[in-house]
Amino acid sequence: MPIDPSVAIGADLGERTFSWSASDVLLYHLAIGAGSRDGDNLDPAALAYTLDGPGLQVLPSFGVVAPTFHETDPPPLDLPGCDINLAQVVHGSQSVTVHGPLPTSGTATVSTTLTDVWDKGKAAVIWQEAVARSGSGEALWTTRSSIFVKGEGGWGGDRGSSTPVEVPDRAPDAETTYAVTPQQALLYRLCGDRNPLHADPDFAKAAGFPAPILHGLCSYGIVLRELTDALLGGDATRVGGFAAKFAGVVFPGETIAVRGWHDDGRIVGTATVSGGDRDGAPVLGDVVLDLA
């Protein structure tokens, strides 16, 4: 069997030590669209993402990509008990929880564990959890992610469970749009994800897409930034965590519509394609921003 849950579940993927600088933070913010609107080069709120110095802040989603930020090879899939390849894999969901404001530079060690393998019939879902710690052992952030592996279910395993996030039955507290630039995926891939699906037209066509698609984690960062700006006054230190499911694809050149609601001490949201032939197509689902 290509996936052996008895080997995979609980497997320790080891530790890796990594460093990041303010330049990495700036590149990440630019790659998720910070500073792209007219006037942002003069706007103090936008410059808090894009200008190094004492005013620079770090959006918590940076913690998701920081450990692999300087990778130049496509992401490996050498997971214990899992004989799978990149063409089978779609990013299913992602969350990050921060244990305080992220520093603009530093060194940390991340330890990762495979926590669950779900059998969805025609696919498997593999879950990982990673904790990044400072040199003194202090937890900086925790991420949890899933990948959806096509064609690898059906062994009769646990199907897993999930509770959909319901948005309030009223007008959103904020509604914004972000126009994805034609070079957005080419810029974002410099943040450590060189999967050719996001850059190589021939690879994308072989995978069933008419053109390269935007990284799911780029959409994830865009939506978090839009919600932070619209509902938290642009203050990234007020974000305690962010979670979403990847519900659909975005092509560079499309526009993402983001809606957000204050809801019982948190923010819930939606993200869809706006305009064009795919107007209303889902981008992210079960969007939850937890407050610090």
Secondary structure, 3 states (H helix, E strand, C coil): CCECHHHHCCCEEEEEEEEECHHHHHHHHHHCCCCCCCCHHHCHHHHHHHCCCCCCCCCCCHHHHHHHCCCCCCCCCCECCECCCHHHEEEEEEEEEECCCCCCCEEEEEEEEEEEEEECCCEEEEEEEEEEECCCCCEEEEEEEEEEEECCCCCCCCCCCCCCCCCCCCCCCEEEEEECCCCHHHHHHHHCCCCHHHCCHHHHHHCCCCCCCCCHHHHHHHHHHHHHHHHCCCCHHHEEEEEEEECCCCCCCCEEEEEEEEECCEEEEEEEEECCCCCCCEEEEEEEEEEC
